Amino acid sequence: MTVRPIIDAGPGLNFLSINKERLLIAVLGPLSAPETVRDEVFRKSRQDDRFCAAATVWRKLTGRWIQILPDDVTPELATVVHRISGLPMAERITQAQDTSEAPPLTAEVDSSACSAVPRGSGWDRNDG
């Protein structure tokens, strides 16, 4: 089994809001995201016009290209959260951090970079 990279809300919002999901997946492959990240993408897409497209694109990718991970606290998760944040899991959960405050990507990207993902693969919003 291949381990999927875990995406945070900031990169998700930025790439998906400018419809560069093909580039994101061409580089990283299928992704995972915690429920909290999904919820933040949906919330920010409703609240901020810069990110309005992100939720629509996210919904089309969920399943095959974005796997949602439960936010259930497990001993393994608590260990990783403590190692990364330096805080016990119970304390870290109470410190909501909005990671999507960075301005959205605006740079033009050469579309040839997306050619690694074949059209008709089932996840492109323009497919069927």
Rosetta blueprint (number, residue, H / E / L):
1 M L
2 T L
3 V L
4 R L
5 P L
6 I E
7 I L
8 D L
9 A H
10 G H
11 P H
12 G H
13 L H
14 N H
15 F H
16 L H
17 S H
18 I L
19 N L
20 K L
21 E H
22 R H
23 L H
24 L H
25 I H
26 A H
27 V H
28 L H
29 G L
30 P L
31 L E
32 S E
33 A E
34 P E
35 E H
36 T H
37 V H
38 R H
39 D H
40 E H
41 V H
42 F H
43 R H
44 K H
45 S H
46 R H
47 Q H
48 D L
49 D H
50 R H
51 F H
52 C L
53 A L
54 A H
55 A H
56 T H
57 V H
58 W H
59 R H
60 K H
61 L H
62 T E
63 G L
64 R L
65 W L
66 I E
67 Q E
68 I E
69 L E
70 P L
71 D L
72 D L
73 V L
74 T L
75 P H
76 E H
77 L H
78 A H
79 T H
80 V H
81 V H
82 H H
83 R H
84 I H
85 S H
86 G L
87 L L
88 P L
89 M H
90 A H
91 E H
92 R H
93 I H
94 T L
95 Q L
96 A L
97 Q L
98 D L
99 T L
100 S L
101 E L
102 A L
103 P L
104 P L
105 L L
106 T L
107 A L
108 E L
109 V L
110 D L
111 S H
112 S H
113 A H
114 C H
115 S H
116 A H
117 V L
118 P L
119 R L
120 G L
121 S L
122 G L
123 W L
124 D L
125 R L
126 N L
127 D L
128 G L
